[in-house]
């Protein structure tokens, strides 16, 4: 477990519960500098399997023989499971196991954008980018700033190609599916600009000069933009085009769709083909009863359902996202956004800072605050883009699995039992997990728990409660393995 304490300059003081002192009562387990840890091979194996990287006498300069028994253990994961293993495997051999938190200053990645560098911990609406701090975006950026060689796609309404936080990220100034549709800014319908900004508005690397002042989860991720101002079937065609023709790894739509659907011919097959390509689909859950913008009181019976054509009934690899606020609650004090059993996870979606193009191409692009699952879903999609950048061997199934099993708790989840997914997005956890399970060849491993992603840092293993329900074959289709 790591606890991040943020200061005003966003340098994190991280407390690691990965160091312990223990009194070793049996000399066979004393540290031996000429062997790996000790002279006992089984004991050495246990230390290795629990992520131990250091095992030595803590105070070798002491004179008292009881003090000389004290050994220091350091590991790259929490040591609580090792404590249980040693006390159960070697009764009486290891006593006074004292795990302590060691503060280590960690300079997490800081973009140069003004809105990021001026973030504070104050609970104000002017704290535009609180959502990035909430999901540990800077920890994700420590792993990757995004791969400009990968392709991603956003489908929404209208685009301002001149916006300083958009123009460097947008790959074409027209709809790739309809090249004749050249984007012209609409000062009233600038929803797509806001969504694209959340997903991958320009984010300036440390030491550079930004064009705008915003920062986004996708960082260097660039994207194609599809005009979604058309029928549900047309939206499906654009998603298939993004996947099959443009090679998009992530397709996110905050443009809605139909709630009650008579599926078109081949609709389910088209969705399956997109996902089989390895394209992750992310969709907002909706903003209130029946997915409308008429947000309902907290105690209203829930009548909601996911949107078509990107409905989990077509394929359960689709990711459906609802909202939480700055206080990690789904209920914002007045209303909630949509919640229902098909929701996979939540992300910040209330009073989120956005870019706007309401002045359309002038030198005064405003920044606004708004709410909606339209802005929660691109946070998840942008995190997925970083995951693919950290590990090109991922697919839609594994991306969803990692995202759902690396979340943080939602504080009022008990009031919406089974309707909010697994928790609130943690981009740092998700990207680290994606990187940790990177493998370019055929790789078999036993998945012991939902949060087991096949690498030593994914969780602390414990033989007394772990089970092995299945064996995964991961990354067998990875193009990097060719």
ZIBEL-V714265 format. One record per pair of residues at least 24 apart in sequence whose ideal C-beta (glycine too) atoms are under 10 Angstrom apart, sorted by the first residue. I is the first residue (numbers start at 1). GAP is how many residues later the second one is. Records with the same first field share a line. If there is no record, write none. Layout:
# ZIBEL-V714265
I->GAP / GAP
This chain:
# ZIBEL-V714265
1->76 / 77 / 79 / 100 / 459
2->76 / 99 / 102 / 104 / 134 / 137 / 426
3->98 / 100
4->102 / 104 / 129 / 132 / 134 / 135 / 424
5->98
6->102 / 113 / 114 / 115 / 127 / 132
7->98 / 113 / 114
8->109 / 110 / 111 / 112 / 113 / 114
9->98 / 101 / 108 / 110
10->97 / 98 / 99 / 100 / 101 / 106 / 107 / 109 / 110 / 111 / 123 / 128
11->94 / 95 / 96 / 97 / 99 / 127
12->92 / 93 / 94 / 95 / 96 / 124 / 126 / 127
13->90 / 91 / 92 / 93
14->87 / 88 / 89 / 90 / 91 / 92 / 94 / 125
15->85 / 86 / 87 / 88 / 89
16->58 / 59 / 60 / 61 / 62 / 63 / 84 / 85 / 86 / 87 / 88 / 90
17->58 / 60 / 61 / 62 / 63 / 82 / 83 / 84 / 85
18->33 / 34 / 35 / 36 / 55 / 56 / 57 / 58 / 59 / 60 / 61 / 64 / 81 / 82 / 83 / 84 / 86
19->35 / 53 / 54 / 55 / 56 / 60 / 79 / 80 / 81 / 82 / 83
20->32 / 38 / 51 / 52 / 53 / 54 / 55 / 58 / 59 / 60 / 62 / 63 / 74 / 77 / 78 / 79 / 80
21->37 / 38 / 49 / 50 / 51 / 52 / 75 / 76 / 77 / 78 / 79
22->33 / 36 / 47 / 48 / 49 / 50 / 51 / 57 / 60 / 61 / 64 / 65 / 71 / 72 / 73 / 74 / 75 / 76 / 77
23->35 / 43 / 44 / 45 / 46 / 47 / 48 / 70 / 71 / 72 / 73 / 74 / 75
24->31 / 33 / 44 / 45 / 46 / 47 / 62 / 66 / 69 / 70 / 71 / 72
25->41 / 44 / 65 / 67 / 68 / 69 / 70 / 71
26->43 / 64 / 66 / 67 / 68
27->42 / 66
28->62 / 65
29->26 / 42 / 57 / 61 / 64 / 65
30->25 / 26 / 27 / 38 / 39 / 41
31->24 / 25 / 26 / 27 / 29 / 40 / 41 / 42
32->24
33->24 / 27
37->34 / 36
38->33
40->50
42->47 / 48
43->43 / 46 / 47 / 50 / 51
46->36 / 39 / 40 / 43 / 44 / 417
47->26 / 28 / 35 / 38 / 39
48->408
49->32 / 33 / 36 / 407 / 412 / 414
50->25 / 26 / 27 / 28 / 29 / 30 / 31 / 32 / 33 / 35 / 36 / 406 / 410 / 411 / 412
51->24 / 25 / 26 / 27 / 28 / 30 / 31 / 405 / 406 / 409 / 410
52->24 / 25 / 27 / 30
69->25 / 26 / 27
70->26 / 28
73->24 / 26
74->28
75->381 / 385
76->380 / 381
77->379 / 380 / 381 / 382 / 383 / 384
78->381 / 382
79->381
80->380 / 382
81->378 / 379 / 380 / 381 / 382 / 383 / 384 / 385
82->378 / 379 / 380
84->376 / 378 / 379 / 380 / 381
85->375 / 376 / 377 / 378 / 379
88->374 / 375 / 376
89->374
106->32 / 33 / 36
107->31 / 35 / 99
108->25 / 28 / 29 / 30 / 31 / 32 / 33 / 34 / 320
109->28 / 29 / 30 / 31 / 32 / 33 / 34 / 35 / 36 / 96 / 97 / 110
110->28 / 31 / 95 / 96 / 97 / 105
111->26 / 27 / 30 / 34 / 91 / 92 / 93 / 94 / 95 / 97 / 99 / 103 / 104 / 105 / 108
112->91 / 92 / 93 / 94 / 95 / 96 / 97 / 98 / 101 / 103
113->52 / 88 / 89 / 90 / 91 / 92 / 95 / 97 / 98 / 99 / 100 / 101 / 102 / 103
114->90 / 96 / 98 / 99 / 100 / 101
115->50 / 95 / 97 / 98 / 99 / 100 / 238 / 240 / 252
116->87 / 88 / 94 / 97 / 98 / 99 / 100
117->87 / 89 / 93 / 96 / 98
118->95
119->96
123->203 / 204
124->202 / 227
125->201 / 226 / 228 / 243 / 244
126->227 / 241 / 243
127->199 / 224 / 226 / 242
128->85 / 86 / 87 / 223 / 224 / 225 / 226 / 227 / 239 / 240 / 241
129->84 / 85 / 86 / 87 / 88 / 223 / 224 / 238
130->195 / 196 / 218 / 221 / 222 / 223
131->67 / 86 / 193 / 194 / 195 / 216 / 217 / 218 / 219 / 220 / 221 / 222 / 244 / 245 / 248 / 294
132->66 / 71 / 83 / 84 / 85 / 216 / 220 / 221 / 247 / 250 / 295
133->193 / 215
134->190 / 191 / 192 / 193 / 194 / 213 / 214 / 218 / 245 / 274 / 290 / 291 / 292 / 293
135->82 / 212 / 213 / 244 / 245 / 247 / 248 / 272 / 273 / 289 / 290 / 291 / 292 / 293 / 294 / 295
136->247 / 272 / 289 / 290 / 291 / 292 / 293 / 294 / 295 / 296
137->66 / 78 / 79 / 80 / 81 / 82 / 242 / 245 / 246 / 249 / 288 / 289 / 290 / 291 / 294
138->77 / 289 / 290
139->287 / 288 / 289 / 290 / 292 / 293
140->77 / 79 / 242 / 243 / 246 / 247 / 249 / 250 / 286 / 287 / 288 / 289 / 290 / 291 / 292 / 294 / 295
141->62 / 64 / 65 / 74 / 76 / 78 / 79 / 245 / 286 / 287 / 290
142->286 / 289 / 290
143->243 / 244 / 246 / 247 / 248 / 284 / 285 / 287 / 288 / 289 / 290 / 291 / 292 / 293
144->75 / 76 / 77 / 241 / 242 / 243 / 244 / 245 / 246 / 247 / 287 / 290 / 291
145->58 / 60 / 73 / 74 / 75 / 76 / 241 / 244
146->54 / 57 / 70 / 71 / 72 / 73 / 74 / 75 / 76 / 236 / 239 / 240 / 242 / 243 / 244
147->73 / 74 / 75 / 102 / 238 / 239 / 241 / 242 / 243 / 245
148->72 / 73 / 74 / 241
149->73 / 240 / 243
150->71 / 72 / 97 / 98 / 99 / 100 / 235 / 238 / 239 / 242
151->70 / 71 / 72 / 73 / 91 / 92 / 95 / 96 / 97 / 98 / 99 / 128 / 234 / 237
152->47 / 48 / 66 / 69 / 70 / 71 / 72 / 90 / 94 / 95 / 96 / 97 / 98 / 99 / 100 / 127 / 128 / 229 / 230 / 232 / 233 / 236 / 237
153->24 / 46 / 70 / 71 / 72 / 73 / 85 / 86 / 88 / 89 / 90 / 93 / 94 / 95 / 96 / 97 / 98 / 99 / 100 / 126 / 228
154->38 / 41 / 42 / 43 / 44 / 45 / 46 / 69 / 70 / 71 / 72 / 74 / 88 / 94 / 96 / 97 / 98 / 99 / 100 / 101 / 128 / 224 / 227 / 228
155->37 / 40 / 69 / 70 / 71 / 72 / 73 / 74 / 75 / 79 / 80 / 83 / 84 / 87 / 96 / 97 / 98 / 99 / 100 / 155
156->33 / 34 / 35 / 36 / 37 / 38 / 39 / 40 / 43 / 69 / 70 / 71 / 72 / 73 / 96 / 97 / 98 / 99 / 100 / 218 / 222
157->29 / 32 / 33 / 34 / 35 / 36 / 38 / 70 / 71 / 72 / 97 / 98 / 99
158->25 / 26 / 27 / 28 / 29 / 30 / 31 / 32 / 33 / 34 / 35 / 67 / 69 / 70 / 71 / 199
159->24 / 25 / 26 / 27 / 31 / 32 / 33 / 34 / 36 / 37 / 66 / 67 / 68 / 198
160->24 / 25 / 26 / 27 / 30 / 32 / 33 / 36 / 37 / 195 / 196 / 197 / 198 / 199 / 200 / 201 / 205
161->24 / 32 / 64 / 196 / 200
162->195 / 198 / 199 / 200 / 203
163->27 / 30 / 33 / 34 / 38 / 39 / 48 / 49 / 51 / 192 / 193 / 194 / 196 / 197 / 198 / 202
164->37 / 38 / 46 / 47 / 48 / 49 / 50 / 191 / 199 / 201
165->28 / 31 / 32 / 35 / 36 / 37 / 38 / 39 / 45 / 46 / 47 / 48 / 49 / 50 / 51 / 190 / 192 / 200 / 202
166->26 / 27 / 30 / 31 / 34 / 35 / 36 / 45 / 46 / 48 / 57 / 59 / 189 / 191 / 199
167->35 / 44 / 45
168->32 / 33 / 34 / 35 / 36 / 42 / 43 / 44 / 52 / 54
169->27 / 28 / 30 / 31 / 32 / 33 / 34 / 47 / 49 / 50 / 51 / 52 / 53 / 54 / 56
170->26 / 30 / 32 / 52 / 53 / 54 / 55
171->51 / 52 / 53 / 54 / 75
172->51 / 52 / 53 / 74
173->52
174->50 / 51 / 53
175->49 / 50 / 51 / 52 / 53 / 55 / 63 / 66
176->48 / 49 / 50 / 62 / 65 / 66 / 69 / 70 / 72
177->47 / 49 / 50 / 53 / 57 / 60 / 61 / 62 / 63 / 64 / 65 / 68 / 69
178->48 / 49 / 52 / 56 / 59 / 60 / 63
181->45 / 46 / 48 / 49
183->42 / 44
184->176 / 177
185->172 / 173 / 174 / 175 / 176
186->43 / 171 / 172 / 174
187->169 / 170 / 171 / 172 / 173 / 174
188->170 / 172
189->40 / 168
190->164 / 165 / 166 / 167 / 168 / 169 / 170 / 175 / 176 / 178
191->37 / 38 / 63 / 64 / 163 / 165 / 179 / 181 / 183 / 184
192->33 / 34 / 35 / 36 / 37 / 62 / 63 / 165 / 182
193->32 / 161 / 162 / 163 / 164 / 165 / 167 / 172
194->60 / 158 / 159 / 160 / 161 / 162 / 163 / 173 / 174 / 176 / 178 / 180 / 181 / 184
195->30 / 33 / 57 / 58 / 59 / 60 / 89 / 159 / 160 / 177 / 179 / 180 / 182 / 183 / 186
196->27 / 29 / 56 / 58 / 159 / 182
197->156 / 157 / 158 / 159 / 160 / 170 / 178 / 181
198->54 / 56 / 149 / 150 / 151 / 154 / 155 / 156 / 157 / 176 / 177 / 178 / 179 / 180 / 181 / 183 / 184
199->24 / 26 / 51 / 53 / 55 / 83 / 176 / 178 / 179 / 180 / 181 / 182 / 183 / 184 / 185 / 186
200->178 / 181 / 182 / 185
201->153 / 154 / 177 / 181
202->153
212->143 / 153 / 155
213->142 / 152 / 154
214->139 / 140 / 141 / 151 / 153
215->138
216->139 / 162 / 163 / 166
217->130 / 161 / 162 / 163 / 164 / 165 / 166 / 167 / 168 / 169 / 208 / 210 / 214
218->32 / 160 / 161 / 163 / 164 / 165 / 166 / 167 / 168 / 171
219->163 / 166 / 167 / 170
220->165 / 166 / 169
221->28 / 29 / 160 / 161 / 163 / 164 / 165 / 167 / 168
222->163
223->25 / 27 / 28 / 29 / 155 / 158 / 159 / 162
224->24 / 27
226->25 / 27 / 29
227->28
228->25 / 26 / 27 / 28 / 29
229->26
230->25
231->26 / 27 / 33
232->24 / 25 / 26 / 29 / 31 / 32 / 35 / 75 / 76 / 77 / 78
233->24 / 25 / 30 / 31 / 32 / 33 / 34 / 37 / 75 / 76
235->72 / 73 / 74 / 75
236->27 / 28 / 30 / 31 / 34 / 35 / 38 / 72 / 73 / 74 / 78
237->33 / 72
239->31 / 32 / 34 / 35 / 40 / 42 / 70 / 71
240->30 / 31 / 33 / 34 / 37 / 39
241->33
242->32 / 35 / 37 / 39
243->27 / 30 / 31 / 32 / 33 / 34 / 35 / 36 / 37 / 38
244->26 / 29 / 30 / 33 / 35
246->33
247->30 / 31 / 32
248->26 / 29 / 30 / 31 / 32 / 33 / 137
249->28 / 29 / 30 / 31 / 135 / 136 / 138 / 139 / 140 / 143 / 145 / 146 / 147 / 150
250->29 / 30 / 31 / 32 / 69 / 128 / 130 / 131 / 132 / 133 / 134 / 135 / 136 / 137 / 138 / 146 / 149
251->24 / 28 / 29 / 30 / 31 / 32 / 59 / 130 / 133
252->28 / 29 / 30 / 31 / 32 / 58 / 67 / 69 / 122 / 125 / 126 / 127 / 128 / 129 / 130 / 132 / 133
253->28 / 29 / 30 / 31 / 54 / 56 / 57 / 121 / 124 / 125 / 128
254->28 / 29 / 30 / 67 / 118 / 119 / 120 / 121 / 122 / 123 / 124 / 127
255->28 / 29 / 52 / 119
256->27 / 28 / 30 / 31 / 35 / 36 / 37 / 51 / 52 / 117 / 118
257->26 / 27 / 29 / 34 / 49 / 50 / 51 / 52 / 53 / 54
258->33 / 49 / 50 / 51 / 53
259->27 / 31 / 32 / 33 / 44 / 45 / 46 / 47 / 48 / 49 / 52
260->30 / 45 / 48
261->44 / 46 / 47 / 48 / 50 / 52 / 53
262->46
263->45 / 46 / 48 / 50 / 51
264->44 / 45
267->41 / 42 / 44 / 47
268->41 / 43 / 45 / 46 / 47
269->45
270->39 / 44
271->37 / 38 / 39 / 40 / 41 / 42 / 43 / 44 / 46 / 47
272->42 / 43 / 45
273->42
274->36 / 41 / 43 / 44 / 122
275->39 / 40 / 41 / 42 / 43 / 120 / 121 / 122 / 125
276->39 / 41 / 119 / 120
277->118 / 119
278->110 / 114 / 115 / 116 / 117 / 118 / 119 / 120 / 121 / 199 / 200 / 201
279->38 / 109 / 116 / 117 / 120
280->37 / 38 / 39 / 100 / 101 / 104 / 105 / 107 / 108 / 114 / 115 / 116 / 117 / 118 / 119 / 120 / 123
281->28 / 29 / 33 / 34 / 36 / 37 / 38 / 39 / 100 / 103 / 115 / 119
282->28 / 36 / 37 / 38 / 39 / 62 / 65 / 94 / 95 / 96 / 97 / 98 / 99 / 100 / 101 / 102 / 117 / 118 / 121
283->24 / 25 / 26 / 27 / 28 / 29 / 35 / 36 / 37 / 38 / 59 / 61 / 90 / 94 / 97 / 98
284->26 / 36 / 37 / 38 / 39 / 53 / 54 / 63 / 65 / 88 / 89 / 90 / 91 / 92 / 93 / 94 / 96
285->35 / 36 / 37 / 38 / 52 / 53 / 54 / 55 / 57 / 58 / 59 / 61 / 64 / 88 / 91 / 92 / 134 / 135 / 136
286->34 / 36 / 37 / 51 / 52 / 53 / 54 / 57 / 86 / 87 / 88
287->35 / 36 / 48 / 49 / 50 / 51 / 62 / 84 / 85 / 86 / 87
288->47 / 48 / 49 / 50 / 84 / 85
289->46 / 49
290->48
291->46 / 47 / 49 / 82
292->46
293->44 / 78 / 79 / 81
294->41
295->37 / 39 / 40 / 41 / 42 / 43 / 76 / 77
296->39 / 40 / 41 / 42
297->34 / 37 / 38 / 39
298->32 / 33 / 34 / 35 / 36 / 37 / 38 / 114 / 117 / 118
299->32 / 116
300->35 / 36
302->34 / 36 / 37 / 38 / 39 / 114 / 117
303->35 / 37
304->33 / 34 / 35 / 36 / 37 / 38 / 39 / 115
305->33 / 35 / 36 / 37
306->32 / 34 / 35 / 36 / 37
307->31
311->31
312->29 / 30 / 31 / 32
313->29
315->81 / 82
316->26 / 28 / 81 / 84
317->78 / 79 / 80 / 81 / 82 / 83 / 84
318->24 / 26 / 78 / 82
319->24 / 25 / 26 / 58 / 61 / 62 / 65 / 77 / 80 / 81 / 84 / 85 / 102
320->24 / 25 / 53 / 57 / 60 / 80 / 101
321->24 / 25 / 26 / 28 / 52 / 53 / 54 / 55 / 56 / 57 / 58 / 59 / 60 / 82 / 100 / 104
322->24 / 25 / 27 / 51 / 54 / 55 / 88 / 94 / 97 / 98 / 99 / 102
323->24 / 25 / 26 / 27 / 29 / 48 / 49 / 50 / 51 / 52 / 53 / 54 / 56 / 97 / 101
324->24 / 25 / 26 / 52 / 84 / 86 / 87 / 88 / 89 / 96 / 99 / 100 / 101
325->24 / 25 / 26 / 27 / 46 / 85 / 86 / 87 / 99
326->24 / 25 / 26
327->84 / 85
328->80 / 81 / 82 / 83 / 84 / 85 / 95 / 96
329->81 / 82 / 83 / 84 / 86 / 95
330->80 / 81 / 82 / 83 / 85 / 86 / 89 / 90 / 94
331->80 / 81 / 84 / 85
332->39
335->36
336->76 / 79 / 80 / 83 / 84
337->34 / 35 / 36 / 37 / 39
338->35 / 81
339->74 / 76 / 77 / 79 / 80 / 81 / 82
340->76 / 78 / 79 / 80
341->76 / 77 / 78 / 79 / 80
342->77 / 79
343->30 / 73 / 75 / 76 / 77 / 78 / 79
344->36 / 56 / 59 / 60 / 63 / 76 / 77 / 78
345->31 / 35 / 55 / 58 / 59 / 60 / 61 / 62 / 63 / 65 / 75 / 76 / 77 / 78 / 79 / 80 / 81 / 85
346->27 / 30 / 33 / 34 / 61 / 62 / 64 / 67 / 70 / 74 / 75 / 76 / 77 / 78 / 79
347->26 / 28 / 29 / 30 / 31 / 32 / 33 / 34 / 35 / 36 / 56 / 60 / 77 / 78 / 79 / 80
348->27 / 28 / 31 / 76 / 77
349->24 / 25 / 26 / 27 / 28 / 30
350->25 / 26
351->24
352->24 / 26 / 27
376->48 / 49
379->46 / 48
380->45 / 47 / 50
382->43 / 45
383->42 / 43 / 44 / 45 / 46 / 47 / 48 / 51
384->43 / 46 / 47 / 50
385->46
386->41 / 42 / 44 / 45 / 48 / 49
387->40 / 43 / 44 / 45 / 46 / 47 / 48
388->43 / 46
389->42 / 45 / 46
390->40 / 41 / 42 / 43 / 44 / 45 / 46 / 47 / 48
391->40 / 42 / 43 / 44 / 45 / 46 / 47 / 48 / 49 / 62 / 83 / 84 / 87 / 89
392->42 / 46 / 48 / 83 / 86 / 87 / 88 / 89
393->41 / 44 / 45 / 46 / 47 / 48 / 50 / 81 / 82 / 83 / 84 / 85 / 86 / 87 / 88
394->40 / 43 / 44 / 80 / 81 / 84
395->79 / 80 / 81 / 82 / 83
398->35 / 36 / 39 / 55 / 56 / 74 / 76 / 77
399->31 / 35
401->32 / 46 / 49 / 50 / 52 / 71
402->27 / 28 / 29 / 30 / 31 / 32 / 34 / 35 / 49 / 51 / 56
403->24 / 26 / 27 / 30 / 31
404->26 / 46 / 47
405->24 / 25 / 28 / 44 / 45 / 46 / 47 / 48 / 53 / 54
406->24 / 25 / 26 / 27 / 28 / 45 / 47 / 52
422->28
429->29
432->25 / 26
433->24 / 25 / 26
437->35 / 37 / 38
438->36 / 37 / 40 / 42
439->35 / 36 / 37 / 39 / 41 / 42
440->35 / 38 / 39 / 40 / 41 / 42
441->34 / 35 / 37 / 39 / 40
442->31 / 32 / 33 / 34 / 35 / 36 / 39
443->29 / 30 / 31 / 32 / 33 / 35 / 38
444->27 / 28 / 29 / 30 / 32
445->26 / 27 / 28 / 29
446->24 / 25 / 26
447->24 / 25 / 27
